[in-house]
Structure formats: structure tokens, C-alpha cells
Amino acid sequence: MKVEDLSILTITSKLMRNTVEQYRTTRKGITRLTPAAPSSVNDVTLIQNSYIKQFRVLGLFMKRSTCLYTTRDRLKIYELFLHKLDSARIELCRLCGKGFALYCYGRFISTVLAGWDNQECSRAFSSIHASSAVTKNTDTVLRSFCGQHPRSEKNLRTFLRKVFLDQYANLTDRGFWLSKILKPWPMVHQAKLLYLMYGPVCEEAILWDLLSYTTPASLGQAIRYQHDLAEAIQIMYARTSDWTEDDVLSIVDELTSVAESDWLAENLASLLLFCGNTITVKYMGSRAINGRMHELGNLVASFSVVITKFGYSTSWLIDVMQQVLEIMDNAKDRLSFLSHISSTFKEVLTEVADSGDDSQRDSEFMLVLDAQVEFSKEILSLAFKHMLPS
């Protein structure tokens, strides 16, 4: 009998549920329920799809067969059951790697938790943490220098992403799990964990300092480096009430200094670009309110470079600037802001002209020059809009 059929039997009557439950606890039952690779199939994608389906079906079976138990008892039953599937875990790791094995276990967990209220899901999260080494690993990683424990960092990222976050396409659901993972920690640790989970990574380690010394060469590379980070920030801002607006802006600040050296301004600009108009305006507005005009000028120049490099329209930046200018209380601050933009372009062009080898210097110089030209064209078009053909 298929696992799907056993699952349906558990909800036909109490007697049948008890019978199936007794079968589940026997050695024969465990052997029958243990997911296995399909026979005579060598295609990795087909094998992975089969495993994902089996773990989902198994999760549904366990959910139905334990529906009359308390949350506490159900969690204990799930934990004991998963321990008995150790042979499947070993085989999964051998065939598809540890990350995929964790994803399958996450599929099982997300299936049994479907429909549970937030309080019950919180208890499940605490139970999973308590029964694994994740709490100890998290504490070790957060209290150490970035990159000090590369293996533990990578393992923690894989666990949190595969078991919890990557299971949910719904952004509100992902926001719930983000809150469970991040909120117990102070803001600086939240930023570090966020980078650990969503920052750029290679096969061996988290690339903690990548954004401090290099910028993406293309839009595709920028998406690989920063899109997931930006999406997580958007979720924290708009999909959950656990963070205030100021909290999110503080985490963005902490993100840019998570490594030993601060991010390059161009990388902050591309992150904010991916975060969208609302968060960008809020971030720049907070700088304007605190009189940090030099930072604003530097950011606008960096936005211009990023937009030119990625082939975006400069009109987006002009719209953001107009909103930021409206936040400022007086004309003197507005004039200072605009003045710092011009000064920053000059500083950047001078710096590029004095650095790097000839080919790199020339290409970077032309990029910044093109960015300034596009920015100036947009400003002039806006200034003389009433005199130009519509």
C-alpha cells in the first residue's frame, strides 16, 4: 500500500488511525515509510524530485496520523520518527549532497506545520533548535570574527535556508521564520546573520569582505551578490510587524560594516536599488534629517554609476532625489545636498584618474564620466522642461 493511501486511512476512523500508528512504529513500517531513490533512474533531477515528493507525502502522513495529539507530543513524535530515518539521510547526502538532504527534511517539516498557528510554529522552531546543534553554532559564529569558523558559518547558512526559509514562496511566511531566526539577537548580530544567510558565498565559505573591496561587473553579478539580501530587507520592512522602520534602516547600516572594512559606496547603492524606492527614500531621508550631506552626495553619485552600469533609467534617481529634498526642512540643507553631489563626482573622477592600470583606469573613468553626463542630462531636462517639446 502506498504512503498516500496509508495517510488517507488515518482519517477514516479512530480505529484505523490507531492501527496505522502501530504499524508506523514497527521496524517493517519504518522500512516501508523510509524515502528511497527510484530504481533504474540515473537522472539527478528526477531523483531529487522523487525525494521531495516522498518527504512531502511522508509529512502529510505524519500530520494526519498525529492530529489528535497535543503540539508538544506531536513534536516529540516527529523528532523520534526523523531519527529513525537516518539511513535515508545518509543515502540522500551521498546522492545529492547535504544541502539537498536538509531541504527534504525542511519539506517534511513545512508540510506537518502547514495550518498551524504562529504560537505552535514558534514551539516547533524552538524544538528543532533544541534538538540540533544550530543554537550552539549560531552563538559561536555570532561571537566570533567573520570568517573565523568558515565551516560552521556555511553549515548554519545551509541549515537555516534549506530547513526554514527556502521552503516558503509566500513572503509573509518567510517573514515569520526570519523573525524567529533574527529577533532573539541584538541588531548587530541580526545584520551578521542576515548576511550569513543571504550574502554572497562560494562553495567553501561566506564571502564576508567581498563587497568591501570589489563591485559587481554586471547586473547579473549584482543580482547574485545582493538580490536575496535586498528581498530579505523588503520582507522585514513590509511583510512583518516585528521590525520598525528605524530597525530596518539600522540593520542596513550594520550590514555595510559587518566585515572589517565598510562596503564600497557603489555596493550600498546597488543594494538600495534592489530594495526599491520606499526603503531608499527612507534611508536617504534619515541621512538628510541628521545633516549627513556628504554621505548623501556620495550615495547619489554612486547611484548614478550603478544605474549607468546596469542600463537603468536615471529618472528613477531624480524621482528619489525629489522625495528626499521634500523631507528637508529648509533651502540651505537642500542646497548643501545638491552641492555635495557635484563635489562627489569631481572627487570620484579625480580618484579614478590617479589609480589602477591604464586599461582599468580608463574604463572606470569613462563609466563615472558617462554617469555624470546622464545625470546632468536628466537634471537639465527637468530644469528646462517647460521650454522643451513634450
C-alpha positions as CSV (number, residue, x, y, z in Angstrom):
1,M,0.0,0.0,0.0
2,K,1.3,3.4,-0.9
3,V,2.1,6.0,1.8
4,E,-0.6,8.3,0.3
5,D,-3.2,5.5,0.9
6,L,-2.0,5.0,4.5
7,S,-2.3,8.7,5.0
8,I,-5.9,8.7,3.9
9,L,-6.7,5.7,6.1
10,T,-5.6,7.6,9.2
11,I,-8.5,10.0,8.8
12,T,-11.2,7.4,8.1
13,S,-11.7,6.3,11.7
14,K,-10.0,6.3,15.1
15,L,-9.5,2.5,15.0
16,M,-7.8,2.7,11.6
17,R,-5.7,5.6,12.8
18,N,-4.5,3.6,15.8
19,T,-3.8,0.6,13.5
20,V,-1.7,2.7,11.1
21,E,0.1,4.3,14.0
22,Q,1.1,1.0,15.5
23,Y,2.3,-0.1,12.0
24,R,4.4,3.1,11.8
25,T,6.3,2.3,15.0
26,T,7.3,-1.2,13.8
27,R,10.6,-2.0,12.0
28,K,8.6,-3.1,9.0
29,G,6.7,0.1,9.0
30,I,9.8,2.3,9.3
31,T,11.4,0.4,6.4
32,R,8.2,0.9,4.3
33,L,8.0,4.6,5.0
34,T,11.6,5.5,4.6
35,P,12.1,7.5,1.4
36,A,14.3,5.9,-1.2
37,A,15.7,6.7,-4.6
38,P,13.6,5.4,-7.5
39,S,15.1,2.3,-9.1
40,S,16.7,2.3,-12.5
41,V,16.8,6.1,-12.6
42,N,20.1,7.9,-13.1
43,D,18.9,11.5,-13.8
44,V,19.7,13.6,-10.7
45,T,16.8,16.0,-11.3
46,L,14.3,13.1,-11.4
47,I,15.9,11.6,-8.2
48,Q,15.6,14.9,-6.4
49,N,12.0,15.5,-7.4
50,S,11.1,12.0,-6.2
51,Y,12.7,12.6,-2.8
52,I,11.0,15.9,-2.4
53,K,7.6,14.3,-3.2
54,Q,8.3,11.4,-0.8
55,F,9.1,13.7,2.1
56,R,6.1,15.9,1.4
57,V,3.8,12.8,1.3
58,L,5.5,11.5,4.5
59,G,4.9,14.8,6.2
60,L,1.3,14.7,5.3
61,F,1.0,11.2,6.6
62,M,2.6,12.1,9.9
63,K,0.4,15.2,10.2
64,R,-2.8,13.2,9.7
65,S,-1.8,10.3,11.9
66,T,-0.9,12.6,14.9
67,C,-3.7,15.1,14.6
68,L,-5.3,14.2,17.9
69,Y,-2.1,14.7,19.9
70,T,-1.1,17.9,21.6
71,T,1.5,20.1,19.9
72,R,4.2,19.1,22.4
73,D,3.5,15.4,21.9
74,R,3.4,15.7,18.1
75,L,6.8,17.4,18.1
76,K,8.3,14.6,20.1
77,I,6.8,12.0,17.8
78,Y,8.2,13.9,14.7
79,E,11.6,14.1,16.2
80,L,11.8,10.4,17.1
81,F,10.4,9.5,13.6
82,L,13.0,11.6,11.8
83,H,15.8,10.0,13.9
84,K,14.6,6.6,12.6
85,L,15.1,7.8,9.0
86,D,18.8,8.1,9.4
87,S,19.5,5.7,6.6
88,A,17.6,7.9,4.2
89,R,19.6,11.0,5.4
90,I,22.9,9.2,4.7
91,E,21.8,8.0,1.3
92,L,20.4,11.5,0.4
93,C,23.7,13.1,1.4
94,R,25.6,10.6,-0.8
95,L,23.4,11.0,-3.8
96,C,22.5,14.7,-3.8
97,G,24.6,16.4,-1.1
98,K,23.9,17.7,2.5
99,G,22.1,20.8,1.4
100,F,19.5,18.8,-0.6
101,A,19.1,16.4,2.3
102,L,18.3,19.3,4.6
103,Y,15.9,20.7,2.0
104,C,14.0,17.4,2.1
105,Y,13.8,17.4,5.8
106,G,12.6,21.0,5.6
107,R,9.9,19.9,3.2
108,F,8.7,17.3,5.7
109,I,8.7,19.9,8.5
110,S,6.9,22.6,6.4
111,T,4.2,20.0,5.4
112,V,3.5,19.0,9.0
113,L,3.4,22.6,10.1
114,A,1.0,23.8,7.4
115,G,-2.1,25.3,9.0
116,W,-0.5,25.6,12.5
117,D,-0.9,28.9,14.2
118,N,2.1,31.1,14.9
119,Q,2.4,30.1,18.5
120,E,2.5,26.4,17.5
121,C,5.1,27.1,14.8
122,S,7.2,29.0,17.4
123,R,7.2,25.9,19.6
124,A,8.2,23.8,16.6
125,F,11.1,26.2,15.9
126,S,12.3,26.1,19.5
127,S,12.0,22.3,19.4
128,I,14.1,22.0,16.2
129,H,16.7,24.3,17.7
130,A,16.9,22.4,20.9
131,S,17.3,19.0,19.2
132,S,20.1,20.1,16.9
133,A,23.4,21.9,17.2
134,V,22.1,25.0,15.5
135,T,21.8,27.1,18.7
136,K,25.4,26.4,19.7
137,N,26.7,27.0,16.2
138,T,24.8,30.3,15.9
139,D,26.2,31.5,19.2
140,T,29.7,30.5,18.2
141,V,29.5,32.2,14.8
142,L,28.0,35.4,16.1
143,R,30.5,35.9,18.9
144,S,33.5,35.3,16.6
145,F,35.1,37.3,13.9
146,C,33.6,37.0,10.4
147,G,35.3,34.1,8.6
148,Q,36.8,32.6,11.8
149,H,34.7,29.5,11.5
150,P,34.0,29.1,7.8
151,R,32.7,25.6,8.0
152,S,30.3,26.4,10.9
153,E,29.1,29.5,9.1
154,K,28.4,27.6,5.8
155,N,26.6,24.8,7.7
156,L,24.5,27.3,9.6
157,R,23.5,29.1,6.4
158,T,22.6,25.8,4.7
159,F,20.5,24.7,7.7
160,L,18.6,27.9,8.1
161,R,17.9,28.4,4.4
162,K,17.1,24.8,3.5
163,V,15.1,23.8,6.5
164,F,13.1,27.0,7.1
165,L,13.4,30.0,4.7
166,D,13.7,28.4,1.2
167,Q,10.6,26.2,1.9
168,Y,8.2,29.2,1.5
169,A,7.5,31.2,-1.6
170,N,5.0,33.3,0.3
171,L,6.9,36.3,1.6
172,T,4.7,36.7,4.8
173,D,5.5,33.1,5.7
174,R,9.2,33.7,5.1
175,G,9.0,36.9,7.2
176,F,7.7,34.8,10.1
177,W,10.7,32.5,10.0
178,L,13.1,35.4,9.5
179,S,11.7,36.9,12.7
180,K,12.1,33.6,14.6
181,I,15.8,33.4,13.5
182,L,16.8,37.0,13.9
183,K,14.8,38.7,16.6
184,P,16.3,37.0,19.6
185,W,19.6,38.7,18.8
186,P,20.8,42.4,19.1
187,M,20.7,44.5,16.0
188,V,24.4,44.0,15.1
189,H,24.0,40.2,15.3
190,Q,20.8,40.4,13.2
191,A,22.7,42.1,10.4
192,K,25.5,39.5,10.6
193,L,23.0,36.6,10.5
194,L,21.2,38.2,7.6
195,Y,24.5,38.5,5.6
196,L,25.4,34.9,6.6
197,M,22.1,33.6,5.2
198,Y,21.8,35.8,2.1
199,G,25.1,37.4,1.4
200,P,27.5,36.3,-1.4
201,V,29.0,32.9,-1.0
202,C,31.4,30.5,-2.7
203,E,31.5,26.7,-2.4
204,E,33.7,26.8,0.7
205,A,32.8,29.9,2.6
206,I,30.7,33.1,3.1
207,L,32.4,36.0,1.3
208,W,32.3,38.4,4.1
209,D,34.6,41.1,2.7
210,L,33.7,40.8,-1.0
211,L,31.5,44.0,-1.0
212,S,34.2,45.9,0.8
213,Y,36.8,45.7,-2.0
214,T,35.1,45.0,-5.3
215,T,31.9,46.0,-7.2
216,P,29.8,43.8,-9.5
217,A,30.9,43.9,-13.1
218,S,27.4,43.5,-14.4
219,L,23.7,43.5,-13.4
220,G,23.7,39.7,-13.3
221,Q,26.6,39.6,-10.9
222,A,25.0,42.2,-8.7
223,I,21.8,40.1,-8.6
224,R,23.8,37.1,-7.5
225,Y,25.6,39.1,-4.8
226,Q,22.8,41.3,-3.4
227,H,19.3,40.5,-4.7
228,D,18.5,37.9,-1.9
229,L,19.7,40.3,0.7
230,A,17.5,43.1,-0.7
231,E,14.5,40.8,-0.8
232,A,15.0,39.8,2.9
233,I,15.2,43.5,3.8
234,Q,12.0,44.2,1.9
235,I,10.3,41.3,3.8
236,M,11.4,42.7,7.1
237,Y,10.1,46.2,6.2
238,A,6.8,45.3,4.6
239,R,5.8,41.7,5.5
240,T,6.1,41.6,9.2
241,S,5.5,44.0,12.1
242,D,8.4,42.7,14.2
243,W,10.7,45.4,12.9
244,T,10.1,49.1,12.9
245,E,11.2,51.4,10.0
246,D,14.1,52.6,12.1
247,D,15.1,49.0,12.9
248,V,15.3,48.1,9.3
249,L,17.4,51.2,8.5
250,S,19.7,50.3,11.4
251,I,20.2,46.8,10.1
252,V,21.1,48.1,6.6
253,D,23.7,50.3,8.3
254,E,25.1,47.4,10.3
255,L,25.1,45.2,7.1
256,T,27.5,47.6,5.4
257,S,30.0,47.3,8.2
258,V,29.6,43.6,9.0
259,A,33.2,42.9,7.8
260,E,36.4,44.6,9.0
261,S,36.0,47.2,6.3
262,D,32.9,49.1,5.3
263,W,31.2,48.3,1.9
264,L,32.1,50.4,-1.1
265,A,29.5,53.1,-1.7
266,E,28.6,51.6,-5.1
267,N,27.6,48.3,-3.4
268,L,25.4,50.2,-0.9
269,A,23.8,52.0,-3.8
270,S,23.1,48.7,-5.7
271,L,21.6,47.1,-2.5
272,L,19.2,50.0,-2.1
273,L,18.3,49.9,-5.8
274,F,17.2,46.3,-5.3
275,C,15.4,47.3,-2.1
276,G,13.2,49.6,-4.1
277,N,12.0,53.2,-3.9
278,T,10.4,53.3,-0.5
279,I,13.3,51.9,1.5
280,T,15.8,54.0,-0.5
281,V,13.9,57.2,0.2
282,K,13.6,56.4,3.9
283,Y,17.3,55.6,4.1
284,M,18.4,58.7,2.4
285,G,15.8,60.8,4.3
286,S,17.3,59.6,7.6
287,R,20.7,60.9,6.4
288,A,19.2,64.2,5.4
289,I,17.5,64.7,8.7
290,N,20.8,64.1,10.5
291,G,22.7,66.5,8.3
292,R,24.9,63.9,6.7
293,M,25.0,65.7,3.3
294,H,28.4,64.4,2.3
295,E,27.2,60.8,2.6
296,L,24.1,61.7,0.6
297,G,26.2,63.3,-2.2
298,N,28.4,60.2,-2.3
299,L,25.4,58.0,-2.5
300,V,23.8,59.9,-5.3
301,A,27.0,59.7,-7.3
302,S,27.2,56.0,-6.6
303,F,23.6,55.6,-7.7
304,S,24.4,57.3,-11.0
305,V,27.3,54.9,-11.6
306,V,25.3,51.8,-10.8
307,I,22.3,52.9,-12.9
308,T,24.6,53.6,-15.9
309,K,26.4,50.3,-15.5
310,F,23.2,48.3,-15.2
311,G,21.4,50.2,-18.0
312,Y,18.6,51.6,-15.8
313,S,16.9,55.0,-16.3
314,T,18.3,58.0,-14.4
315,S,14.8,59.3,-14.0
316,W,14.4,56.8,-11.1
317,L,17.2,58.6,-9.2
318,I,15.8,62.0,-9.9
319,D,12.5,61.0,-8.5
320,V,14.2,59.7,-5.4
321,M,16.1,62.9,-5.0
322,Q,13.0,65.0,-5.3
323,Q,11.4,63.0,-2.5
324,V,14.5,63.4,-0.3
325,L,14.5,67.1,-1.0
326,E,10.9,67.3,0.2
327,I,11.9,65.8,3.5
328,M,14.5,68.5,4.2
329,D,13.1,71.4,6.2
330,N,15.0,74.4,4.7
331,A,16.5,75.6,1.5
332,K,20.0,75.7,2.9
333,D,20.1,72.0,3.5
334,R,18.8,71.3,0.0
335,L,21.5,73.5,-1.5
336,S,24.1,71.7,0.6
337,F,22.8,68.3,-0.6
338,L,23.0,69.4,-4.3
339,S,26.4,70.9,-3.8
340,H,27.8,67.7,-2.3
341,I,26.6,65.7,-5.3
342,S,28.7,67.9,-7.7
343,S,31.7,67.7,-5.4
344,T,31.5,64.0,-5.1
345,F,31.5,63.5,-8.9
346,K,34.7,65.6,-9.0
347,E,36.3,63.6,-6.2
348,V,35.5,60.3,-7.8
349,L,36.7,61.3,-11.2
350,T,40.0,62.6,-9.7
351,E,40.4,59.4,-7.6
352,V,39.9,57.1,-10.6
353,A,42.3,59.2,-12.7
354,D,45.0,58.7,-10.2
355,S,44.6,54.9,-9.6
356,G,44.8,51.5,-11.3
357,D,46.5,50.3,-14.5
358,D,45.8,52.1,-17.8
359,S,43.0,49.9,-19.2
360,Q,41.1,49.6,-15.9
361,R,41.6,53.3,-15.1
362,D,40.3,54.3,-18.5
363,S,37.2,52.1,-18.4
364,E,36.3,53.2,-14.8
365,F,36.9,56.8,-15.7
366,M,34.6,56.6,-18.7
367,L,31.9,54.8,-16.6
368,V,31.9,57.6,-14.0
369,L,32.0,60.3,-16.7
370,D,29.1,58.7,-18.6
371,A,27.2,58.5,-15.3
372,Q,27.8,62.2,-14.7
373,V,26.7,63.0,-18.2
374,E,23.4,61.0,-17.9
375,F,22.7,62.6,-14.5
376,S,23.4,66.1,-15.9
377,K,21.2,65.5,-18.9
378,E,18.3,64.4,-16.7
379,I,18.7,67.4,-14.4
380,L,18.8,69.8,-17.4
381,S,15.8,68.2,-18.9
382,L,13.9,68.7,-15.7
383,A,15.1,72.3,-15.2
384,F,14.1,73.4,-18.7
385,K,11.1,71.1,-19.1
386,H,8.7,73.9,-19.7
387,M,10.8,75.1,-22.7
388,L,11.2,71.7,-24.3
389,P,8.9,69.8,-26.7
390,S,6.6,67.4,-24.8
